[in-house]
Amino acid sequence: MNQIDAIIVDIQKMFAKQPNTIYEVRVVDQIYSKKVNIFFEYYKIGKATHSQQIARLDSK
């Protein structure tokens, strides 16, 4: 299993179908540190966003 497969498994574990909930996977490329951060974010409509870092990878 490579890193991408492990990240997909982590996302599937966190994804729980809830009514009126928006789910996002955010990929952030940090050009100066040459890293890529992957975050799992979710929020209910009208509520604050919850964000959790899933992985930090070296960019190529």
LOLOMI-394765 format. One record per residue: x, y, z of N, C-alpha, C in turn; residue number from 0. Coordinates in nm, 3 decimals, decimal comma, always signed. Last residue first. Example, Ala and Ser with C-alpha at 12.3 -4.5 7.8 and 13.67 -1.06 7.14 Angstrom:
ATOM      nc1      nc2      nc3     cac1     cac2     cac3      cc1      cc2      cc3  resi
ATOM   +1,285   -0,225   +0,708   +1,367   -0,106   +0,714   +1,290   +0,003   +0,787     1
ATOM   +1,319   -0,569   +0,780   +1,230   -0,450   +0,780   +1,320   -0,330   +0,780     0
***
This chain:
ATOM      nc1      nc2      nc3     cac1     cac2     cac3      cc1      cc2      cc3  resi
ATOM   +0,709   +1,723   -0,541   +0,814   +1,686   -0,637   +0,837   +1,794   -0,736    59
ATOM   +0,667   +1,743   -0,185   +0,626   +1,774   -0,323   +0,743   +1,743   -0,416    58
ATOM   +0,608   +1,514   +0,072   +0,709   +1,592   +0,000   +0,657   +1,618   -0,141    57
ATOM   +0,311   +1,546   +0,273   +0,394   +1,476   +0,175   +0,499   +1,570   +0,118    56
ATOM   +0,115   +1,485   +0,534   +0,209   +1,585   +0,486   +0,309   +1,512   +0,399    55
ATOM   -0,232   +1,421   +0,611   -0,097   +1,381   +0,570   -0,016   +1,504   +0,532    54
ATOM   -0,452   +1,525   +0,750   -0,444   +1,382   +0,723   -0,300   +1,341   +0,694    53
ATOM   -0,567   +1,756   +0,981   -0,462   +1,723   +0,886   -0,453   +1,572   +0,873    52
ATOM   -0,893   +1,870   +0,996   -0,797   +1,777   +1,053   -0,694   +1,743   +0,946    51
ATOM   -1,141   +2,103   +1,085   -1,035   +2,066   +0,993   -0,935   +1,976   +1,065    50
ATOM   -1,467   +2,216   +1,082   -1,371   +2,133   +1,154   -1,269   +2,085   +1,053    49
ATOM   -1,636   +2,528   +1,073   -1,566   +2,422   +1,000   -1,469   +2,349   +1,093    48
ATOM   -1,944   +2,606   +1,249   -1,801   +2,624   +1,221   -1,742   +2,503   +1,149    47
ATOM   -2,270   +2,620   +1,084   -2,179   +2,592   +1,196   -2,034   +2,612   +1,153    46
ATOM   -2,430   +2,639   +0,861   -2,449   +2,738   +0,967   -2,359   +2,717   +1,087    45
ATOM   -2,422   +2,301   +0,795   -2,465   +2,430   +0,743   -2,495   +2,523   +0,860    44
ATOM   -2,135   +2,150   +0,933   -2,278   +2,152   +0,916   -2,316   +2,292   +0,870    43
ATOM   -1,831   +2,047   +0,781   -1,909   +2,142   +0,860   -2,056   +2,123   +0,831    42
ATOM   -1,495   +1,931   +0,740   -1,639   +1,910   +0,734   -1,708   +2,015   +0,820    41
ATOM   -1,190   +1,830   +0,589   -1,273   +1,933   +0,652   -1,419   +1,898   +0,638    40
ATOM   -0,873   +1,708   +0,589   -1,013   +1,665   +0,579   -1,094   +1,767   +0,656    39
ATOM   -0,580   +1,802   +0,409   -0,671   +1,820   +0,522   -0,808   +1,762   +0,489    38
ATOM   -0,248   +1,771   +0,330   -0,382   +1,725   +0,294   -0,468   +1,731   +0,419    37
ATOM   +0,030   +1,952   +0,209   -0,054   +1,913   +0,322   -0,191   +1,874   +0,271    36
ATOM   +0,338   +1,916   +0,071   +0,197   +1,920   +0,036   +0,120   +1,869   +0,157    35
ATOM   +0,643   +2,109   +0,059   +0,556   +2,007   +0,119   +0,415   +2,024   +0,066    34
ATOM   +0,836   +2,311   +0,025   +0,829   +2,197   -0,067   +0,755   +2,079   -0,005    33
ATOM   +0,842   +2,546   +0,153   +0,890   +2,431   +0,230   +0,889   +2,303   +0,147    32
ATOM   +0,740   +2,704   -0,054   +0,870   +2,736   +0,003   +0,927   +2,620   +0,085    31
ATOM   +0,489   +2,602   -0,129   +0,596   +2,608   -0,228   +0,733   +2,632   -0,166    30
ATOM   +0,267   +2,391   -0,024   +0,353   +2,492   +0,038   +0,481   +2,500   -0,044    29
ATOM   -0,044   +2,323   -0,127   +0,094   +2,312   -0,172   +0,174   +2,427   -0,110    28
ATOM   -0,307   +2,152   +0,007   -0,235   +2,279   +0,015   -0,089   +2,255   -0,023    27
ATOM   -0,619   +2,026   -0,041   -0,478   +1,999   -0,070   -0,408   +2,134   -0,077    26
ATOM   -0,898   +1,913   +0,133   -0,823   +2,031   +0,087   -0,677   +1,994   +0,073    25
ATOM   -1,197   +1,770   +0,096   -1,056   +1,733   +0,112   -0,978   +1,848   +0,051    24
ATOM   -1,507   +1,813   +0,266   -1,408   +1,858   +0,169   -1,273   +1,796   +0,200    23
ATOM   -1,857   +1,796   +0,321   -1,725   +1,736   +0,340   -1,632   +1,786   +0,229    22
ATOM   -2,133   +1,923   +0,493   -2,049   +1,938   +0,375   -1,910   +1,881   +0,409    21
ATOM   -2,448   +1,819   +0,606   -2,304   +1,829   +0,634   -2,228   +1,831   +0,503    20
ATOM   -2,719   +1,748   +0,612   -2,680   +1,889   +0,610   -2,533   +1,911   +0,647    19
ATOM   -2,674   +1,430   +0,776   -2,758   +1,526   +0,702   -2,706   +1,670   +0,719    18
ATOM   -2,379   +1,244   +0,724   -2,463   +1,316   +0,818   -2,549   +1,413   +0,738    17
ATOM   -2,177   +0,982   +0,668   -2,288   +1,054   +0,607   -2,379   +1,112   +0,715    16
ATOM   -1,847   +1,025   +0,737   -1,970   +0,967   +0,794   -2,086   +1,049   +0,737    15
ATOM   -1,516   +0,983   +0,687   -1,638   +1,023   +0,618   -1,757   +0,948   +0,678    14
ATOM   -1,300   +0,866   +0,812   -1,355   +0,989   +0,869   -1,488   +1,030   +0,808    13
ATOM   -1,243   +0,644   +0,651   -1,275   +0,622   +0,792   -1,343   +0,745   +0,853    12
ATOM   -1,178   +0,768   +0,409   -1,299   +0,684   +0,416   -1,340   +0,657   +0,560    11
ATOM   -0,936   +0,887   +0,480   -1,051   +0,970   +0,445   -1,180   +0,890   +0,456    10
ATOM   -0,775   +0,659   +0,518   -0,800   +0,752   +0,630   -0,922   +0,838   +0,603     9
ATOM   -0,775   +0,558   +0,255   -0,834   +0,477   +0,364   -0,865   +0,566   +0,483     8
ATOM   -0,636   +0,764   +0,130   -0,774   +0,735   +0,090   -0,844   +0,653   +0,197     7
ATOM   -0,386   +0,736   +0,252   -0,462   +0,860   +0,271   -0,609   +0,837   +0,237     6
ATOM   -0,308   +0,487   +0,154   -0,327   +0,505   +0,298   -0,408   +0,630   +0,328     5
ATOM   -0,283   +0,548   -0,119   -0,383   +0,450   -0,076   -0,412   +0,463   +0,074     4
ATOM   -0,068   +0,726   -0,102   -0,197   +0,774   -0,151   -0,309   +0,678   -0,109     3
ATOM   +0,146   +0,563   -0,015   +0,097   +0,674   +0,068   -0,042   +0,720   +0,027     2
ATOM   +0,068   +0,214   -0,095   +0,148   +0,335   -0,099   +0,082   +0,446   -0,016     1
ATOM   +0,086   -0,118   +0,000   +0,000   +0,000   +0,000   +0,090   +0,124   +0,000     0
***
